[in-house]
């Protein structure tokens, strides 16, 4: 492996959650780390993320858990209901002694970005990498963390990924009198309309997300003609919804991909991590958690001198579980397939009433599952 961590020269491609967390962890071990980021002014896409205990434990290893928790909001419950008021999902994390942290994606990004600067990580902005020949060849570890639309994933593994035809409009707005301060609340009308609200802590922010087909996303963002429908679905949020402007929203796109990385690539010191490895729709809210865990796992394997392939295998089943389940669930919550909404509204409460199934639903939401049977 490496005689000391100072022998390790690392190039990280992408300054998102996965890339920054990896760069920070390896730099603190004494490695030489350079991050290449294609954006001139990097920043987060979307507005809110859920961090569960496994992701928070990884942040603790980086010394950042308390910094992030101060900016977030504890979320103890997921409530999903139909437009008629029928409760379809009611997952109380406290019942399994768990909770999640709702945090603005920008806050998480800023904490990681500033920590990298303080640690002395070199970050090169405006540097697009479409082939490994574009970067310094005096390296012995290359971490590919360039997101769900990863060019290098396509080049090196042939797995480009499929963009899901549905995405969401996201906005984060102050809501000091929000009536559900510790609940991720969603309302569904069929499978083609979904409005959600996630408390994200900082300045009593609430993240609002509206499901939208991507070919209609820009028009929906400009016109906001869906607001009346959203108010009808969630009258408890009328004041908040009517205060929104087009400039509050960003369009989030989702892509389903699983990079089939060969042992040969890993043994060559080429590692995929985060969305570049397994991008998924956010139905289960696990993207940031997996990225943080994988960064932690990679750093530990380097520190202990373990084979990277073996270390990554420890998280492969967990990532595969959440990736496949997210893909399976997406059409039931974001699609225009006739009838699936009605089936979901009938089946979901029944599944939640079966103790064994409910327990697995809770553990999935809490980020505790490590595979289909575990």
C-alpha positions as CSV (number, residue, x, y, z in Angstrom):
1,X,0.0,0.0,0.0
2,X,1.6,3.3,1.1
3,X,4.5,3.4,3.6
4,X,3.1,6.6,5.2
5,X,0.0,8.7,4.5
6,X,2.4,11.4,3.2
7,X,3.2,9.1,0.3
8,X,-0.4,9.3,-0.8
9,X,-1.1,11.8,-3.5
10,X,-4.9,12.1,-4.1
11,X,-6.9,13.7,-6.8
12,X,-10.6,14.1,-6.0
13,X,-12.9,15.0,-8.9
14,X,-16.0,16.9,-7.7
15,X,-16.6,19.2,-4.8
16,X,-19.9,17.9,-3.6
17,X,-20.6,16.2,-0.3
18,X,-18.8,13.0,-1.2
19,X,-15.8,14.7,-2.7
20,X,-15.3,17.2,0.0
21,X,-15.8,14.7,2.8
22,X,-13.2,12.4,1.2
23,X,-10.7,15.2,0.6
24,X,-11.0,16.4,4.2
25,X,-10.6,12.9,5.8
26,X,-7.5,12.0,3.7
27,X,-5.9,15.4,4.1
28,X,-6.2,15.1,7.9
29,X,-4.3,11.8,7.6
30,X,-1.4,13.7,6.0
31,X,-2.1,12.9,2.3
32,X,-1.6,15.4,-0.4
33,X,-5.0,16.2,-1.7
34,X,-6.2,18.2,-4.7
35,X,-9.9,18.7,-5.6
36,X,-11.0,19.5,-9.2
37,X,-14.4,21.1,-9.5
38,X,-15.9,22.1,-12.9
39,X,-18.0,25.0,-11.5
40,X,-16.4,28.4,-11.1
41,X,-18.5,29.0,-8.0
42,X,-19.5,25.6,-6.5
43,X,-22.7,25.3,-4.6
44,X,-25.4,22.8,-3.8
45,X,-28.3,21.6,-6.0
46,X,-31.6,21.3,-4.2
47,X,-32.5,22.7,-0.8
48,X,-32.8,20.1,1.9
49,X,-31.4,16.7,2.9
50,X,-32.0,14.2,5.7
51,X,-29.1,13.0,7.6
52,X,-29.5,9.8,9.6
53,X,-27.4,8.4,12.4
54,X,-24.9,6.5,10.1
55,X,-24.3,9.7,8.2
56,X,-24.0,11.7,11.4
57,X,-21.5,9.2,12.8
58,X,-19.4,9.8,9.7
59,X,-19.5,13.5,10.3
60,X,-18.4,12.9,13.8
61,X,-15.3,11.1,12.5
62,X,-14.5,14.3,10.5
63,X,-15.1,16.4,13.6
64,X,-18.1,18.2,12.0
65,X,-21.1,16.6,13.6
66,X,-21.8,19.3,16.1
67,X,-21.2,22.0,13.5
68,X,-23.9,20.5,11.2
69,X,-26.3,19.7,14.0
70,X,-26.3,23.3,15.1
71,X,-27.6,24.2,11.6
72,X,-30.2,21.5,11.3
73,X,-33.5,20.4,12.8
74,X,-34.3,17.1,14.4
75,X,-37.0,15.2,12.4
76,X,-38.7,12.4,14.2
77,X,-41.5,11.5,11.9
78,X,-42.6,10.9,8.3
79,X,-46.2,11.6,7.6
80,X,-47.6,11.0,4.1
81,X,-51.3,11.5,3.4
82,X,-53.6,11.5,0.4
83,X,-55.3,14.7,-0.8
84,X,-58.5,13.4,1.0
85,X,-56.6,13.4,4.3
86,X,-56.2,9.6,4.5
87,X,-52.9,8.8,6.4
88,X,-50.8,6.5,4.2
89,X,-47.5,6.6,5.9
90,X,-46.8,7.3,9.5
91,X,-43.3,6.4,10.5
92,X,-42.3,7.5,14.0
93,X,-38.6,7.2,14.4
94,X,-38.7,7.7,18.1
95,X,-40.4,4.2,18.3
96,X,-37.0,2.7,17.4
97,X,-35.0,5.3,19.3
98,X,-33.9,7.0,16.1
99,X,-34.2,10.4,14.5
100,X,-33.0,12.3,11.4
101,X,-31.6,15.7,10.9
102,X,-33.1,18.0,8.4
103,X,-30.5,20.4,7.1
104,X,-30.2,22.8,4.2
105,X,-27.9,21.3,1.6
106,X,-26.1,24.7,1.4
107,X,-25.3,24.5,5.1
108,X,-23.8,21.0,4.8
109,X,-21.8,22.0,1.8
110,X,-20.5,25.2,3.5
111,X,-19.4,23.3,6.6
112,X,-17.5,20.7,4.5
113,X,-16.0,23.4,2.1
114,X,-14.7,25.6,4.9
115,X,-13.3,22.6,6.8
116,X,-11.4,21.6,3.6
117,X,-9.9,25.1,3.3
118,X,-8.9,25.1,6.9
119,X,-7.2,21.8,6.5
120,X,-5.2,23.0,3.5
121,X,-7.0,21.0,0.8
122,X,-6.2,22.5,-2.6
123,X,-9.4,23.2,-4.5
124,X,-9.2,24.0,-8.2
125,X,-12.3,25.6,-9.5
126,X,-13.4,25.8,-13.1
127,X,-11.5,22.6,-13.8
128,X,-13.6,20.2,-15.9
129,X,-12.3,16.6,-16.1
130,X,-13.7,14.4,-18.8
131,X,-10.8,11.9,-18.9
132,X,-8.1,10.9,-16.5
133,X,-5.5,12.4,-18.8
134,X,-6.9,15.8,-17.9
135,X,-5.4,15.6,-14.4
136,X,-2.0,15.4,-12.8
137,X,-0.6,11.9,-13.4
138,X,1.6,12.0,-10.3
139,X,-1.1,10.5,-8.1
140,X,-1.7,7.1,-6.6
141,X,-5.4,7.5,-5.7
142,X,-8.1,9.1,-7.8
143,X,-11.5,9.6,-6.2
144,X,-14.3,10.1,-8.7
145,X,-17.1,12.1,-7.0
146,X,-18.4,14.1,-9.9
147,X,-22.1,13.5,-9.2
148,X,-25.0,11.7,-10.8
149,X,-24.2,12.9,-14.3
150,X,-20.6,11.7,-14.0
151,X,-18.7,11.8,-17.3
152,X,-16.0,9.6,-15.9
153,X,-18.5,6.9,-14.9
154,X,-19.6,6.7,-18.5
155,X,-16.0,6.7,-19.9
156,X,-14.6,4.2,-17.5
157,X,-17.5,1.8,-16.8
158,X,-19.9,2.5,-19.7
159,X,-22.7,3.2,-17.2
160,X,-24.1,6.6,-18.1
161,X,-27.3,6.3,-16.1
162,X,-30.9,7.1,-17.0
163,X,-32.3,10.5,-16.2
164,X,-35.7,9.9,-14.5
165,X,-38.3,11.9,-16.4
166,X,-39.6,13.4,-13.1
167,X,-37.8,15.8,-10.8
168,X,-38.8,18.5,-8.3
169,X,-38.9,22.2,-7.7
170,X,-37.1,22.9,-4.4
171,X,-37.2,26.1,-2.3
172,X,-36.1,26.9,1.3
173,X,-38.1,29.6,3.0
174,X,-38.3,31.0,6.6
175,X,-41.4,29.6,8.4
176,X,-41.1,30.6,12.1
177,X,-44.6,29.4,12.9
178,X,-44.6,26.2,11.0
179,X,-47.0,23.7,12.7
180,X,-44.9,20.6,12.1
181,X,-41.4,21.5,13.3
182,X,-40.2,17.9,13.6
183,X,-42.1,16.1,10.8
184,X,-41.3,15.4,7.1
185,X,-44.8,16.0,5.8
186,X,-46.0,14.9,2.3
187,X,-49.3,15.0,0.6
188,X,-50.1,13.0,-2.6
189,X,-52.8,13.4,-5.2
190,X,-52.5,10.3,-7.4
191,X,-48.9,9.6,-8.4
192,X,-48.4,12.7,-10.5
193,X,-48.8,15.3,-7.7
194,X,-46.7,15.5,-4.6
195,X,-46.1,18.4,-2.2
196,X,-43.6,18.0,0.6
197,X,-42.3,20.0,3.6
198,X,-39.0,19.3,5.4
199,X,-37.9,21.4,8.4
200,X,-34.2,22.3,7.8
201,X,-33.4,24.2,11.0
202,X,-31.4,27.2,10.0
203,X,-33.4,30.3,10.7
204,X,-36.5,28.1,11.0
205,X,-36.2,27.2,7.3
206,X,-38.7,24.8,5.8
207,X,-37.8,23.2,2.5
208,X,-40.8,22.9,0.1
209,X,-40.6,20.5,-2.8
210,X,-43.1,20.0,-5.6
211,X,-42.9,17.0,-7.9
212,X,-42.8,17.9,-11.6
213,X,-42.1,16.3,-14.9
214,X,-38.8,17.6,-16.2
215,X,-40.2,18.6,-19.6
216,X,-42.5,21.0,-17.7
217,X,-40.2,22.0,-14.9
218,X,-39.0,25.4,-16.2
219,X,-42.5,26.4,-17.2
220,X,-43.7,25.4,-13.7
221,X,-40.9,27.3,-12.0
222,X,-41.7,30.5,-14.1
223,X,-45.5,30.5,-13.9
224,X,-46.1,28.9,-10.5
225,X,-49.5,28.0,-11.8
226,X,-49.4,24.8,-9.6
227,X,-49.6,26.8,-6.4
228,X,-53.4,26.7,-6.3
229,X,-53.3,23.0,-6.6
230,X,-50.7,22.8,-3.9
231,X,-52.8,24.9,-1.6
232,X,-55.8,22.6,-2.2
233,X,-53.6,19.6,-1.3
234,X,-52.0,21.3,1.8
235,X,-54.3,24.0,3.1
236,X,-52.2,24.1,6.4
237,X,-49.4,25.6,4.3
238,X,-51.4,28.2,2.4
239,X,-49.6,31.2,3.8
240,X,-46.1,29.7,3.1
241,X,-47.1,28.6,-0.4
242,X,-48.6,31.9,-1.5
243,X,-45.4,33.7,-0.3
244,X,-43.2,31.9,-2.8
245,X,-41.7,33.5,-5.9
246,X,-40.1,31.9,-9.0
247,X,-36.7,33.1,-7.8
248,X,-37.0,30.9,-4.7
249,X,-36.9,27.7,-6.7
250,X,-34.3,25.5,-8.2
251,X,-35.0,22.5,-10.5
252,X,-33.6,19.2,-9.2
253,X,-33.1,16.3,-11.7
254,X,-32.8,12.7,-10.7
255,X,-30.8,9.9,-12.4
256,X,-30.8,6.2,-11.7
257,X,-27.3,4.7,-12.2
258,X,-25.1,2.0,-10.7
259,X,-21.5,2.0,-11.8
260,X,-20.2,-1.6,-12.3
261,X,-16.7,-0.8,-11.2
262,X,-14.1,-3.6,-11.9
263,X,-11.6,-4.8,-9.3
264,X,-9.0,-3.9,-11.8
265,X,-9.9,-0.2,-11.7
266,X,-9.9,-0.2,-7.9
267,X,-6.6,-1.9,-7.7
268,X,-5.3,0.8,-10.0
269,X,-6.3,3.4,-7.4
270,X,-9.5,4.6,-9.1
271,X,-12.4,4.8,-6.8
272,X,-16.0,5.9,-7.4
273,X,-18.0,7.4,-4.5
274,X,-21.4,9.0,-3.8
275,X,-23.7,9.8,-6.7
276,X,-21.0,9.0,-9.2
277,X,-21.2,5.4,-8.0
278,X,-24.9,5.0,-7.3
279,X,-27.2,7.9,-8.2
280,X,-30.9,7.5,-7.2
281,X,-34.1,9.5,-6.8
282,X,-34.5,10.9,-3.3
283,X,-37.5,8.8,-2.3
284,X,-35.6,7.4,0.7
285,X,-33.4,10.5,1.4
286,X,-30.2,8.5,1.6
287,X,-27.9,10.0,-1.0
288,X,-25.9,12.3,1.4
289,X,-25.8,9.6,4.1
290,X,-24.3,7.1,1.8
291,X,-21.8,9.6,0.4
292,X,-20.6,10.5,4.0
293,X,-20.3,6.8,5.0
294,X,-18.3,5.9,1.8
295,X,-15.9,8.8,2.4
296,X,-15.4,7.6,6.0
297,X,-14.9,4.0,4.9
298,X,-12.4,5.0,2.2
299,X,-10.4,7.0,4.6
300,X,-10.3,4.2,7.2
301,X,-9.2,1.7,4.6
302,X,-6.3,4.0,3.6
303,X,-5.4,4.6,7.2
304,X,-5.4,0.9,8.1
305,X,-3.6,-0.2,4.9
306,X,-6.6,-2.4,3.9
307,X,-7.4,-3.1,0.3
308,X,-9.8,-0.5,-0.9
309,X,-11.9,-3.0,-2.8
310,X,-12.5,-5.0,0.4
311,X,-13.4,-1.9,2.4
312,X,-15.9,-0.7,-0.2
313,X,-17.5,-4.1,-0.2
314,X,-18.7,-3.5,3.3
315,X,-21.0,-0.7,2.1
316,X,-21.9,-2.2,-1.3
317,X,-25.0,-4.1,-0.1
318,X,-26.3,-1.1,1.8
319,X,-25.9,1.2,-1.3
320,X,-27.4,-1.5,-3.6
321,X,-30.4,-1.9,-1.3
322,X,-31.2,1.9,-1.2
323,X,-30.5,2.3,-4.9
324,X,-32.8,-0.5,-6.0
325,X,-35.6,0.4,-3.5
326,X,-35.5,4.0,-4.6
327,X,-35.9,3.0,-8.2
328,X,-38.7,0.6,-7.3
329,X,-40.6,3.3,-5.3
330,X,-40.2,6.2,-7.8
331,X,-43.1,5.3,-10.1
332,X,-45.5,5.0,-7.1
333,X,-44.9,8.6,-6.1
334,X,-43.7,10.3,-9.2
335,X,-45.2,9.2,-12.5
336,X,-48.2,9.6,-14.8
337,X,-49.0,5.9,-14.9
338,X,-52.8,5.5,-14.5
339,X,-54.0,3.8,-11.4
340,X,-50.7,3.4,-9.4
341,X,-51.7,6.2,-7.0
342,X,-54.9,4.5,-6.1
343,X,-53.1,1.2,-5.6
344,X,-50.5,2.9,-3.4
345,X,-53.2,4.6,-1.3
346,X,-54.8,1.2,-0.7
347,X,-51.7,-0.9,0.0
348,X,-49.5,1.5,2.0
349,X,-51.7,1.6,5.1
350,X,-52.0,-2.2,5.1
351,X,-48.3,-2.7,4.9
352,X,-47.8,-0.2,7.7
353,X,-50.2,-2.1,9.9
354,X,-48.0,-5.3,9.8
355,X,-45.5,-5.1,12.7
356,X,-42.6,-6.8,10.9
357,X,-43.1,-4.8,7.7
358,X,-43.5,-1.6,9.7
359,X,-40.3,-2.2,11.6
360,X,-38.4,-2.6,8.3
361,X,-40.0,0.5,6.9
362,X,-38.8,2.4,10.0
363,X,-35.3,1.0,9.8
364,X,-35.2,1.9,6.1
365,X,-36.3,5.5,6.7
366,X,-33.7,5.7,9.6
367,X,-30.9,4.7,7.2
368,X,-30.2,1.5,9.3
369,X,-30.7,-1.1,6.7
370,X,-27.6,-2.8,5.3
371,X,-29.3,-5.1,2.8
372,X,-32.7,-6.6,1.9
373,X,-32.6,-9.2,4.7
374,X,-30.5,-7.3,7.3
